[in-house]
Amino acid sequence: MRLALVGVGKMGRSILEGILRVGVLAKEEIGVYDTPPRTAEIAQEYGVIALRLEDLRQAERVLIGVQPKDIAALAPQITHPNTGYLSIMAGISTAVLSRGLGTRRVVRAMPNLAATIGKSSTALTGPREAEEAGDLEFARALFATVGDVYDLPERLFDAFTGMSASAPAYIAVVAEALADGGVKQGIPRAQALRLAADVLIATGELLRKKHPGVLKDEVSSPGGTTIYGLAALEARGLRAALVEAVEAATLRGHQLGEE
Ligand SMILES: NC(=O)c1ccc[n+]([C@@H]2O[C@H](COP(=O)([O-])OP(=O)(O)OC[C@H]3O[C@@H](n4cnc5c(N)ncnc54)[C@H](OP(=O)(O)O)[C@@H]3O)[C@@H](O)[C@H]2O)c1
């Protein structure tokens, strides 16, 4: 078995779907282990192998997709020699993973919810042993199936988590608030939600080509409507709120690691 997924929730499923969609591994090379009876359901749904805890010793590599709070109890049960481990858990460092799993063959990965549509930005890091054993290369190929992959120094992982991995939630709040603004001015709710989503997608595409400041200036004609809206945003501190959100989430990442 080339890969066992342990903890196949929202993120584990997205990665499994990416792997199968792109075909980097065949169904019979993949096993899944979750809390029963979900293991069998997931295995049946995707046509992969349902695993028992003891089957994990046959896996070349294990992708850990449980919540950070669950790893302390789980780690001793999934520790096997000659296995490489890939973790997507927020806040858990490679040092902690290495200690818990008794190996230096650990890769830390941080995808985001856009993995569900193949548009994640995923950061990767791992020690020399993971590079030498091919675990990092394996992880690059794996996460490339759900979007773009970046090698990132581990000291920036909590910041990456607080910004990129958490950002879909921040932007969802912005979208909902924009729609509320539209509804307040009389636009029907369904239309307002659709407009908010469309403008975020279009702006995201434009931002790949233009600096945010340039884009903002292009929309803001002198004395026009947009600059009045922007002035109201500045008065309410949208920028500061987002900067603080990233900082709070980054600190929470540190905390989760310590817990
Ligand atoms: N969601 C995101 O946007 C996102 C982004 C980046 C990273 N992450 C990280 O990805 C990980 C998973 O997140 P998620 O949103 O996919 O969580 P999730 O939906 O809660 O999935 C976790 C899965 O693990 C199962 N599980 C719990 N204990 C287990 C055990 N001992 N053995 C096997 N399976 C077990 C859970 O089953 P039960 O429900 O029965 O407990 C659940 O199916 C987290 O560590 C998170 O930090 C998530």
The ligand as an SDF file (V2000), in Angstrom:
LIG
                    3D

 48 52  0  0  0  0  0  0  0  0999 V2000
  -10.6250   22.1940    7.3170 N   0  0  0  0  0  0  0  0  0  0  0  0
   -9.6470   22.9970    6.8940 C   0  0  0  0  0  0  0  0  0  0  0  0
   -9.8770   24.0070    6.2100 O   0  0  0  0  0  0  0  0  0  0  0  0
   -8.2130   22.6760    7.2290 C   0  0  0  0  0  0  0  0  0  0  0  0
   -7.1890   23.4130    6.6090 C   0  0  0  0  0  0  0  0  0  0  0  0
   -5.8580   23.0510    6.8790 C   0  0  0  0  0  0  0  0  0  0  0  0
   -5.5730   22.0560    7.7740 C   0  0  0  0  0  0  0  0  0  0  0  0
   -6.5800   21.4040    8.4020 N   0  0  0  0  0  0  0  0  0  0  0  0
   -6.2410   20.3490    9.3600 C   0  0  0  0  0  0  0  0  0  0  0  0
   -6.7410   19.1590    8.8220 O   0  0  0  0  0  0  0  0  0  0  0  0
   -7.0910   18.2870    9.9000 C   0  0  0  0  0  0  0  0  0  0  0  0
   -8.4670   17.7180    9.6100 C   0  0  0  0  0  0  0  0  0  0  0  0
   -9.3760   18.7980    9.4670 O   0  0  0  0  0  0  0  0  0  0  0  0
  -10.8420   18.4940    8.9330 P   0  0  0  0  0  0  0  0  0  0  0  0
  -11.4990   19.8240    8.7870 O   0  0  0  0  0  0  0  0  0  0  0  0
  -10.7860   17.5570    7.7890 O   0  0  0  0  0  0  0  0  0  0  0  0
  -11.4160   17.7410   10.2300 O   0  0  0  0  0  0  0  0  0  0  0  0
  -12.6180   16.6740   10.3460 P   0  0  0  0  0  0  0  0  0  0  0  0
  -13.5880   16.9060    9.2460 O   0  0  0  0  0  0  0  0  0  0  0  0
  -13.0680   16.7270   11.7730 O   0  0  0  0  0  0  0  0  0  0  0  0
  -11.8870   15.2820   10.0670 O   0  0  0  0  0  0  0  0  0  0  0  0
  -11.1560   14.5650   11.0080 C   0  0  0  0  0  0  0  0  0  0  0  0
  -11.5150   13.0970   10.8530 C   0  0  0  0  0  0  0  0  0  0  0  0
  -10.6700   12.3040   11.6980 O   0  0  0  0  0  0  0  0  0  0  0  0
  -11.4740   11.3270   12.3540 C   0  0  0  0  0  0  0  0  0  0  0  0
  -10.8040   10.8390   13.5580 N   0  0  0  0  0  0  0  0  0  0  0  0
  -10.8000   11.3520   14.8150 C   0  0  0  0  0  0  0  0  0  0  0  0
  -10.0740   10.5800   15.6530 N   0  0  0  0  0  0  0  0  0  0  0  0
   -9.6090    9.5470   14.8990 C   0  0  0  0  0  0  0  0  0  0  0  0
   -8.8070    8.4090   15.1950 C   0  0  0  0  0  0  0  0  0  0  0  0
   -8.3270    8.1910   16.4200 N   0  0  0  0  0  0  0  0  0  0  0  0
   -8.5000    7.5610   14.2020 N   0  0  0  0  0  0  0  0  0  0  0  0
   -8.9820    7.7670   12.9350 C   0  0  0  0  0  0  0  0  0  0  0  0
   -9.7580    8.8180   12.6060 N   0  0  0  0  0  0  0  0  0  0  0  0
  -10.0730    9.6900   13.5630 C   0  0  0  0  0  0  0  0  0  0  0  0
  -12.7280   12.0970   12.6250 C   0  0  0  0  0  0  0  0  0  0  0  0
  -13.7750   11.2220   13.0000 O   0  0  0  0  0  0  0  0  0  0  0  0
  -14.8630   11.7580   14.1020 P   0  0  0  0  0  0  0  0  0  0  0  0
  -15.5860   12.8780   13.4560 O   0  0  0  0  0  0  0  0  0  0  0  0
  -15.6700   10.5590   14.3600 O   0  0  0  0  0  0  0  0  0  0  0  0
  -14.0480   12.2130   15.3010 O   0  0  0  0  0  0  0  0  0  0  0  0
  -12.9570   12.8070   11.2850 C   0  0  0  0  0  0  0  0  0  0  0  0
  -13.5800   11.9750   10.3410 O   0  0  0  0  0  0  0  0  0  0  0  0
   -6.9990   19.0850   11.1890 C   0  0  0  0  0  0  0  0  0  0  0  0
   -5.8680   18.6740   11.9150 O   0  0  0  0  0  0  0  0  0  0  0  0
   -6.8600   20.5040   10.7230 C   0  0  0  0  0  0  0  0  0  0  0  0
   -6.0020   21.2510   11.5810 O   0  0  0  0  0  0  0  0  0  0  0  0
   -7.8960   21.6720    8.1250 C   0  0  0  0  0  0  0  0  0  0  0  0
  1  2  1  0
  2  3  2  0
  2  4  1  0
  4  5  1  0
  4 48  2  0
  5  6  2  0
  6  7  1  0
  7  8  2  0
  8  9  1  0
  8 48  1  0
  9 10  1  0
  9 46  1  0
 10 11  1  0
 11 12  1  0
 11 44  1  0
 12 13  1  0
 13 14  1  0
 14 15  2  0
 14 16  1  0
 14 17  1  0
 17 18  1  0
 18 19  2  0
 18 20  1  0
 18 21  1  0
 21 22  1  0
 22 23  1  0
 23 24  1  0
 23 42  1  0
 24 25  1  0
 25 26  1  0
 25 36  1  0
 26 27  1  0
 26 35  1  0
 27 28  2  0
 28 29  1  0
 29 30  1  0
 29 35  2  0
 30 31  1  0
 30 32  2  0
 32 33  1  0
 33 34  2  0
 34 35  1  0
 36 37  1  0
 36 42  1  0
 37 38  1  0
 38 39  2  0
 38 40  1  0
 38 41  1  0
 42 43  1  0
 44 45  1  0
 44 46  1  0
 46 47  1  0
M  CHG  2   8   1  16  -1
M  END
$$$$
